[in-house]
Amino acid sequence: MTPAANPTAVPAEWQDFFALTKPRVMSLVVFTGLAGLLAAPGSLHPVLAFTAVLCIALGAGGAGALNQWWEADLDAGMRRTAGRPLPMGRMRPTDARDFGIALCVASVGIMGLAIHWLAAAILAVSILYYAVIYTIWLKPRTPQNIVIGGGAGAFPPLIGWVAVTGEITLMPVLLFAIIFVWTPPHFWSLALFVQSDYAKVGIPMMPVVAGEAATRRQVLAYSIVLLVVSLLPWWVDGTGAIYGLAALGLSAGFLGLALPVALRRSGHDQGDAMRPEKRLFAFSVFYLFALFAALVADRLILGQG
């Protein structure tokens, strides 16, 4: 897709630039990155720890801005995103592009200079993964876009962990895997009740291409896999009982909410259409916050990590 917006738009307000960073998404990114940093063995000076988390936030915000710059025409065609700064003509496309590039470059450069270049390299990969591989290549071409592209959102705890330890080990890879597996049922539960938006602009999301029934089955399948993967850090003795019990309870709850989604024939047959999907989507956000909070609690209370 080529970016499209009003090229003569007046200079944007700071609120518009902030909206480009996708603050809701960034809150998850920042929290999981911070959790990875706090759960890692060892420690960073508080100023350096703050700098590392800030770089993760800047990188995520920059990638989000580039995503909105590239998809401005698509956003204009979808009810859920039509109010963003570029579709509304509140910002010049070049301003959004330059803002995104500046944030991305600054995040990687500061991470490399202040922390180390391994963390900076992983951060750079995560930015390219989202802004280029997912946004430009995968999203408009395959219904598996969110499966493969889900890796972009899985990097933050890995980056936070590596910022502390300076090496990639099994535990941060497992944290990456948890978010990677969590992303499809989280996103498809949203896609099921906004599928008409994606269909209108020609994005081949799973419900649009494969249909609701297939999407619902896959939501359930990934929820089962998530139950197993979320317990792996405990099974390999990387965490203690606080995390293990939290992962078991939260993942069982996730699976319990995925079952009615999988069993529902259509989301358009009742006045409260998509209610199971909305419940699962809302819980999936809580799930990730709670799971990584338990990871941090395990480290701080039991000394695991």
N, C-alpha and C positions, 0 to 999 in steps of 0.2 A: 504494500500500500504506500502511496505517496502522501506526505503530510498536506493537510488542507485546512486552512483557517483564513480569517480576514487579514490580509497582509498589511492593511492600513490601520489596524487596531491601535488605539492609543497605548502608551506605556502602561504596563500593568501595575496594580497595587501589590504591596508585599503579600497580602492574603492570597493573591492569585499565584504567586511564586510558591508559597507554602502549599497550596492545593496541588501544585504539580508534583510534589514529593510523595503524594498518596499517604498522608499522615496515618490513616487507619492501618494500612498495610505496614507502614514503617514501625508502628508500635509493637507489632509482633516480631518484626525483624530485630529491633533494638532489644527487646526483652529476651529473645532466645540467644542473641549474641552475648548479652550481659550474663545470662545464665551459664553459657558455655565458659565464659571467662571466670566466673565465681566458682564453678564446679571443678575447674581444672586443678591438678596438683600444683602447688607453688602459689606465687602471688606476684602482682605488679604493684608498683608505687601507685597510690590513688590517682595522681595526676596522669600517669601513663595509662591506667585502666580507663579513666574517663576519656582520654584521647583515643584509645582503641575503640571504645563504644561509639564515640562521636564519628569516627571514620566509617564505621559500619553504617551509621545513620546517614551520613553524607553520601556514601556509595549507593545505598538503597534509594535515597531521595533523588539522586542524579539519574539512576536507571529508570525510576518512575517517571521523571520528567521527559527523558528521551522516549519512553514508551508512549506517553501522551502526545509528544510532538509527532511521532511517526503515525500514530493512529487517530489523529485529529478528525479525519473525515469519517472514520468508523464510529468514533465517539459521538459525532453529531447525529448519527443515524440511530442511536440507541437511547431509549428513554432513561436508562440508568445512568448514562454518562453524558447526556446532552448538556448538562449544566456546568460542565468543566470549563476552565478559562478559555481554552482554544476554540472549542465549538461555539462558545458564546461570543467570540470575537473580542474578548477583553485583553488579548495579548497577541503580539506578533509571533508567528511561528519561529522566526530566527531567534527571538529572545528566549523562548522556551528551549530551543536546541542549545544555544550557547550556555544557558543556565545549567542544563543537564550535564553538558560536557565539563563545565567548570567544577561542578560538585564532584563528578567522577574522578577527574584528574587530581583535584585537591585531596580527596579521600585516600587514594592510592599513594600519592606522594607523601602525605603526612604520616600514614601508617608505616611506610617504609622507613622514613627518617626517624620517627619517634619510637617505633616498636621494633620491627625487623622486616626484611623484605620477603620472607616466606609468607607471613600474614598478609602483606601487601599484594603478593602475587595471587593468593587465593581470593582476596577481595576483588582484584582485577578480573579474575576468571568469572566470579559471580556476577559482576556488572555486565561483562560481555555475554554471558549466558542469557541473562534476562533481556538486555537491550537489543541484542543481535540475534542469537540463536532462537530464543523463544518468540520475541516480538516480530522480527522480520521474516524468519524462516519457518518456524514450526506452526505458529498460531494460525496463519492463513492457509496452511497446506494439509494438515492432518488432524483427525479427531483425537489422536494421541498427544496433541500439543501439550496438554496440561500434565500428562504423565512424564514425558521426557523433560519438558520445561520446568517441572516441579523442582528440579535440582537447584534452580536459581534461588528459591526461597529457603533451601535447606542448608546453605552455606554459613549463615551467621553463627550458630553455636560452634561450628568447626573453626571459624576464624577467631572467635573469642578464646577458644581452648588453645589454639596454636599461638595466639598472641602471648599467652602465659608461658607455655611449655617450649615453644620454638620447634616443635616436631609434630608430625601427624601419626597418631597411634590409633588403636582399635576404638577406644571410647568416643572420640570426636567423630569417627566414621559412623558409629552406631547412632549418634545424635543426628547426624546428617540423614541417615537412613530412615529414622523415625519421621522426620518432616517430609522426606521424599514420598513415603508411603501414605502419610496423612493428607497430602495435598490433593490427590484425585477425589476421594470421597468428600473432602471439604469443598472443593470447587465445583464438583458435579452436582452436589446438593443445591448450590446456588444456581448453576446452569439449568437445572430442571425447572426452576420457576422464573427464569428470565430467558428461556430458550428462544422465544419469539424475537427478542432483540438480536440475538446472534444470527438467527435465520434471515432476518431482514437485511443485515449487512454482509451476509455471505461468509461468516466465520464458521468453519466446520467443527463446532463443538460436538461432543459425543451425543447429546440428546438430539441434535439436529440431523446428524449423519446416520447414526446407528439406531436412533429411536429411544423412546423412554424406557422400554422394557430392558433392553440391553444395558442401558446406563444404570438402571436400578440394580441389576445383577452385579455389575462391576462395583458399584458403591458398596454392596454387601461383601463382595470378595476382598476388596481392599481393606475393609473394616476388620475382617478376620485376620488378614495379614498384619494389620497394624497392632492387633492384640498381641501377636507373637513378637513382632519386632520391638514393640515398646518394652517388653520384658527382658530383652537381650542384655541391656546394661547390667541388670540385676543378676542374670544367669551367669554372666562372665565375671561376677564379683567386682564389677566396676562401681557399683552402688550398694547401699544398704537397704534395710527393710522399709525405711520411710519412702524411698522412691519405688521400691518393688511393689508395696501394697497400693500406693497411689496409682501406679501404672496399671495394676490389675483392675482396680476399681474403676478408674477413668475409662480404660479401654473396654471393659465390660459394658459400661454405660454407653459408650460410643456405638458398640455393636448392637446394644438393645435399641437404640434410636435408629440404626440403619435397617433393622429388620422391617419395620412398617414401611420404610421407603422402598425396600425391595419388593414387598408384597403388594404395594399399591399399584393398581393397573394403570391409572391415568391421573395426572394432576389437574385435570380440567373437568371433573365430573361432579364437583361439589362446590358450594358457596365458599367454603374455607379451603379452596384448592391449594395444594402444595404444602399444607400444614406440616406433614411429617418432614418434608425437606427443609422447611424453615426452622423447625426444631433442631434438626441435625446440624444445619449450618451454624445456628447460634451456639449450640453445644460444642461444635468443633473448634470454635475460637476460644471458648473457655477451656476446653481440653488442653490446648497447646500451652496456654498460660499456666494452668494448674500443674501440668506434667513437668514443665521446666522449673516451676517454683519448687516442686517436690525434689527435683534434682539438686537444686541449690540448698534446700533445707537438709538434705542428706549429707551434703558436703560440710555444711556449717555445724550441724549437730553431731553427726556420727563420724565426721572426718573422712568420709568416703570421697573418692575422686582421684 
